[in-house]
């Protein structure tokens, strides 16, 4: 137990270091662009627009990170509120990947939703969009540079709907199946090149699923990574 506490304490320090770095990066970019605009009155209009766009983009990035930190804190302290209703999960998945289409196109990834029928479940759509967006974003990130493939499959089992998000990337080590949902995971896991981001996404996904009385986990896959999450078919929340 003592060794576990020491390990968690080290992970916490590394997590804070990671988040601090992620906060500092956009702030530095915003300051640099602002100083150039302030100090040079003769910047061409086109370049000026580019710097202003950089400031807007980095401000959005900063807001997203702060939102994630606040989000996780609310979930962990029980202050978060969700608003579940009956929804068509297939439509929610389509809505989620719409905003990622440009990333998918840029990496020449094929993405397939293997169920086109109406599959209803009980959930807060905004929150499940957040979960699916995170899982598909991760899949995009880890897909190979050529012939990337993401498949999303929906299955009904008893009173729950199971959604499988699979990719053909490097995959997840079996001993990391549980750890990837820990908010400290990314800062200590070095079996892959560390991706850009705070590493909070999957930790928030886990909290969202628990609020829905569902679950999320990684499971063995013959090729790449496979993440599964469950949602209740009816109002059990």
KOLBA-215874 format. One record per residue (C-alpha): x, y, z; residue in three letters; residue number from 1. Coordinates in nm, 2 decimals, decimal comma. Layout:
# KOLBA-215874
<<X Y Z> "ala" NUM>
...
END
This chain:
# KOLBA-215874
<<0,00 0,00 0,00> "unk" 1>
<<0,29 0,24 0,08> "unk" 2>
<<0,46 0,16 -0,25> "unk" 3>
<<0,13 0,23 -0,43> "unk" 4>
<<0,10 0,57 -0,25> "unk" 5>
<<0,46 0,66 -0,34> "unk" 6>
<<0,39 0,56 -0,70> "unk" 7>
<<0,07 0,77 -0,71> "unk" 8>
<<0,25 1,07 -0,56> "unk" 9>
<<0,52 1,05 -0,83> "unk" 10>
<<0,25 1,02 -1,10> "unk" 11>
<<0,07 1,32 -0,96> "unk" 12>
<<0,39 1,53 -0,98> "unk" 13>
<<0,44 1,42 -1,34> "unk" 14>
<<0,08 1,49 -1,42> "unk" 15>
<<0,10 1,84 -1,28> "unk" 16>
<<0,42 1,89 -1,48> "unk" 17>
<<0,24 1,77 -1,80> "unk" 18>
<<-0,06 1,99 -1,75> "unk" 19>
<<0,16 2,29 -1,66> "unk" 20>
<<0,35 2,23 -1,99> "unk" 21>
<<0,02 2,20 -2,18> "unk" 22>
<<-0,10 2,53 -2,03> "unk" 23>
<<0,23 2,71 -2,10> "unk" 24>
<<0,25 2,62 -2,47> "unk" 25>
<<-0,05 2,81 -2,59> "unk" 26>
<<0,02 3,10 -2,35> "unk" 27>
<<0,37 3,13 -2,49> "unk" 28>
<<0,23 3,12 -2,85> "unk" 29>
<<-0,03 3,39 -2,77> "unk" 30>
<<0,23 3,61 -2,61> "unk" 31>
<<0,47 3,58 -2,90> "unk" 32>
<<0,21 3,66 -3,16> "unk" 33>
<<0,08 3,95 -2,96> "unk" 34>
<<0,42 4,10 -2,91> "unk" 35>
<<0,49 4,09 -3,28> "unk" 36>
<<0,17 4,26 -3,36> "unk" 37>
<<0,23 4,52 -3,09> "unk" 38>
<<0,59 4,60 -3,18> "unk" 39>
<<0,57 4,60 -3,56> "unk" 40>
<<0,33 4,85 -3,72> "unk" 41>
<<0,43 4,76 -4,07> "unk" 42>
<<0,32 4,40 -4,08> "unk" 43>
<<0,14 4,31 -4,40> "unk" 44>
<<-0,24 4,26 -4,35> "unk" 45>
<<-0,22 3,89 -4,46> "unk" 46>
<<0,05 3,82 -4,20> "unk" 47>
<<-0,14 4,02 -3,94> "unk" 48>
<<-0,44 3,80 -4,00> "unk" 49>
<<-0,23 3,49 -3,97> "unk" 50>
<<-0,10 3,60 -3,63> "unk" 51>
<<-0,45 3,69 -3,51> "unk" 52>
<<-0,57 3,35 -3,62> "unk" 53>
<<-0,29 3,19 -3,43> "unk" 54>
<<-0,40 3,38 -3,12> "unk" 55>
<<-0,76 3,27 -3,16> "unk" 56>
<<-0,66 2,90 -3,22> "unk" 57>
<<-0,42 2,89 -2,92> "unk" 58>
<<-0,69 3,06 -2,70> "unk" 59>
<<-0,93 2,79 -2,80> "unk" 60>
<<-0,68 2,53 -2,71> "unk" 61>
<<-0,62 2,69 -2,37> "unk" 62>
<<-1,00 2,70 -2,31> "unk" 63>
<<-1,03 2,33 -2,40> "unk" 64>
<<-0,76 2,23 -2,16> "unk" 65>
<<-0,91 2,43 -1,87> "unk" 66>
<<-1,25 2,29 -1,95> "unk" 67>
<<-1,11 1,94 -1,92> "unk" 68>
<<-0,95 2,01 -1,59> "unk" 69>
<<-1,27 2,16 -1,45> "unk" 70>
<<-1,48 1,88 -1,60> "unk" 71>
<<-1,27 1,61 -1,43> "unk" 72>
<<-1,28 1,79 -1,10> "unk" 73>
<<-1,67 1,82 -1,12> "unk" 74>
<<-1,70 1,45 -1,20> "unk" 75>
<<-1,46 1,33 -0,93> "unk" 76>
<<-1,63 1,55 -0,66> "unk" 77>
<<-1,98 1,45 -0,77> "unk" 78>
<<-2,08 1,81 -0,87> "unk" 79>
<<-2,14 1,73 -1,23> "unk" 80>
<<-2,50 1,70 -1,36> "unk" 81>
<<-2,60 1,50 -1,67> "unk" 82>
<<-2,93 1,52 -1,86> "unk" 83>
<<-3,00 1,17 -2,01> "unk" 84>
<<-3,28 1,11 -2,26> "unk" 85>
<<-3,37 0,84 -2,51> "unk" 86>
<<-3,14 0,88 -2,82> "unk" 87>
<<-3,05 0,71 -3,14> "unk" 88>
<<-2,69 0,60 -3,08> "unk" 89>
<<-2,61 0,56 -3,46> "unk" 90>
<<-2,71 0,93 -3,51> "unk" 91>
<<-2,50 1,04 -3,21> "unk" 92>
<<-2,20 0,86 -3,36> "unk" 93>
<<-2,25 1,02 -3,70> "unk" 94>
<<-2,28 1,36 -3,53> "unk" 95>
<<-1,96 1,29 -3,33> "unk" 96>
<<-1,74 1,21 -3,62> "unk" 97>
<<-1,86 1,49 -3,84> "unk" 98>
<<-1,63 1,74 -3,67> "unk" 99>
<<-1,34 1,50 -3,72> "unk" 100>
<<-1,39 1,45 -4,09> "unk" 101>
<<-1,10 1,68 -4,19> "unk" 102>
<<-0,85 1,50 -3,97> "unk" 103>
<<-0,98 1,17 -4,11> "unk" 104>
<<-0,93 1,29 -4,46> "unk" 105>
<<-0,59 1,44 -4,39> "unk" 106>
<<-0,46 1,10 -4,28> "unk" 107>
<<-0,64 0,91 -4,55> "unk" 108>
<<-0,82 0,70 -4,29> "unk" 109>
<<-1,12 0,48 -4,37> "unk" 110>
<<-1,39 0,49 -4,10> "unk" 111>
<<-1,69 0,26 -4,09> "unk" 112>
<<-2,00 0,25 -3,87> "unk" 113>
<<-2,11 -0,11 -3,89> "unk" 114>
<<-2,47 -0,05 -3,79> "unk" 115>
<<-2,70 0,18 -3,98> "unk" 116>
<<-3,02 0,08 -3,81> "unk" 117>
<<-3,18 0,27 -3,52> "unk" 118>
<<-3,03 0,17 -3,19> "unk" 119>
<<-3,17 0,36 -2,90> "unk" 120>
<<-3,01 0,40 -2,56> "unk" 121>
<<-3,06 0,63 -2,26> "unk" 122>
<<-2,79 0,90 -2,22> "unk" 123>
<<-2,69 1,26 -2,22> "unk" 124>
<<-2,61 1,32 -2,59> "unk" 125>
<<-2,36 1,60 -2,54> "unk" 126>
<<-2,16 1,38 -2,30> "unk" 127>
<<-2,16 1,08 -2,52> "unk" 128>
<<-2,06 1,29 -2,82> "unk" 129>
<<-1,76 1,39 -2,60> "unk" 130>
<<-1,68 1,03 -2,53> "unk" 131>
<<-1,70 0,92 -2,90> "unk" 132>
<<-1,51 1,22 -3,02> "unk" 133>
<<-1,23 1,14 -2,77> "unk" 134>
<<-1,21 0,77 -2,87> "unk" 135>
<<-1,22 0,84 -3,24> "unk" 136>
<<-0,96 1,12 -3,20> "unk" 137>
<<-0,73 0,88 -3,02> "unk" 138>
<<-0,79 0,62 -3,30> "unk" 139>
<<-0,70 0,88 -3,56> "unk" 140>
<<-0,38 0,97 -3,37> "unk" 141>
<<-0,26 0,61 -3,35> "unk" 142>
<<-0,37 0,49 -3,70> "unk" 143>
<<-0,08 0,41 -3,93> "unk" 144>
<<0,03 0,67 -4,18> "unk" 145>
<<-0,11 0,45 -4,47> "unk" 146>
<<-0,42 0,23 -4,48> "unk" 147>
<<-0,56 0,36 -4,15> "unk" 148>
<<-0,89 0,20 -4,06> "unk" 149>
<<-1,14 0,28 -3,78> "unk" 150>
<<-1,45 0,07 -3,73> "unk" 151>
<<-1,74 0,14 -3,49> "unk" 152>
<<-1,97 -0,15 -3,41> "unk" 153>
<<-2,28 -0,15 -3,19> "unk" 154>
<<-2,43 -0,46 -3,03> "unk" 155>
<<-2,72 -0,51 -2,80> "unk" 156>
<<-2,66 -0,73 -2,49> "unk" 157>
<<-2,93 -0,77 -2,23> "unk" 158>
<<-3,02 -0,42 -2,10> "unk" 159>
<<-2,71 -0,25 -2,24> "unk" 160>
<<-2,58 -0,13 -2,57> "unk" 161>
<<-2,22 -0,21 -2,63> "unk" 162>
<<-2,02 0,02 -2,87> "unk" 163>
<<-1,68 -0,10 -3,00> "unk" 164>
<<-1,43 0,16 -3,14> "unk" 165>
<<-1,14 -0,02 -3,31> "unk" 166>
<<-0,84 0,09 -3,51> "unk" 167>
<<-0,55 -0,08 -3,68> "unk" 168>
<<-0,28 0,11 -3,51> "unk" 169>
<<-0,01 -0,01 -3,27> "unk" 170>
<<-0,25 -0,12 -3,01> "unk" 171>
<<-0,25 -0,12 -2,63> "unk" 172>
<<-0,03 -0,34 -2,41> "unk" 173>
<<-0,25 -0,58 -2,20> "unk" 174>
<<-0,09 -0,45 -1,88> "unk" 175>
<<-0,21 -0,10 -1,97> "unk" 176>
<<-0,57 -0,19 -2,03> "unk" 177>
<<-0,68 -0,05 -1,69> "unk" 178>
<<-0,41 0,22 -1,66> "unk" 179>
<<-0,51 0,42 -1,97> "unk" 180>
<<-0,82 0,54 -1,79> "unk" 181>
<<-0,61 0,68 -1,51> "unk" 182>
<<-0,56 1,06 -1,54> "unk" 183>
<<-0,19 1,01 -1,45> "unk" 184>
<<-0,13 0,75 -1,72> "unk" 185>
<<0,00 0,95 -2,01> "unk" 186>
<<0,28 1,12 -1,82> "unk" 187>
<<0,43 0,78 -1,71> "unk" 188>
<<0,36 0,56 -2,00> "unk" 189>
<<0,65 0,55 -2,24> "unk" 190>
<<0,59 0,24 -2,45> "unk" 191>
<<0,47 0,47 -2,73> "unk" 192>
<<0,58 0,81 -2,84> "unk" 193>
<<0,39 1,05 -2,62> "unk" 194>
<<0,10 1,21 -2,81> "unk" 195>
<<0,01 1,58 -2,80> "unk" 196>
<<-0,24 1,65 -2,53> "unk" 197>
<<-0,30 1,65 -2,15> "unk" 198>
<<-0,39 1,28 -2,12> "unk" 199>
<<-0,72 1,37 -1,94> "unk" 200>
<<-0,95 1,25 -2,22> "unk" 201>
<<-0,99 0,88 -2,12> "unk" 202>
<<-1,01 0,97 -1,75> "unk" 203>
<<-1,31 1,20 -1,83> "unk" 204>
<<-1,46 0,93 -2,05> "unk" 205>
<<-1,45 0,68 -1,76> "unk" 206>
<<-1,63 0,93 -1,53> "unk" 207>
<<-1,89 1,00 -1,79> "unk" 208>
<<-1,97 0,63 -1,84> "unk" 209>
<<-1,99 0,58 -1,46> "unk" 210>
<<-2,24 0,86 -1,43> "unk" 211>
<<-2,45 0,68 -1,70> "unk" 212>
<<-2,43 0,35 -1,50> "unk" 213>
<<-2,23 0,22 -1,79> "unk" 214>
<<-1,87 0,10 -1,82> "unk" 215>
<<-1,57 0,16 -2,05> "unk" 216>
<<-1,27 -0,07 -2,10> "unk" 217>
<<-1,00 -0,18 -2,34> "unk" 218>
<<-0,99 -0,54 -2,47> "unk" 219>
<<-0,76 -0,76 -2,67> "unk" 220>
<<-0,77 -0,70 -3,04> "unk" 221>
<<-0,59 -0,90 -3,32> "unk" 222>
<<-0,49 -0,57 -3,49> "unk" 223>
<<-0,47 -0,23 -3,32> "unk" 224>
<<-0,67 -0,10 -3,02> "unk" 225>
<<-1,02 -0,18 -2,92> "unk" 226>
<<-1,22 0,03 -2,67> "unk" 227>
<<-1,57 -0,07 -2,56> "unk" 228>
<<-1,83 0,13 -2,37> "unk" 229>
<<-2,18 0,04 -2,25> "unk" 230>
<<-2,50 0,25 -2,21> "unk" 231>
<<-2,83 0,14 -2,06> "unk" 232>
<<-3,11 0,08 -2,31> "unk" 233>
<<-3,37 0,23 -2,07> "unk" 234>
<<-3,38 0,49 -1,79> "unk" 235>
<<-3,19 0,34 -1,50> "unk" 236>
<<-3,01 0,66 -1,40> "unk" 237>
END
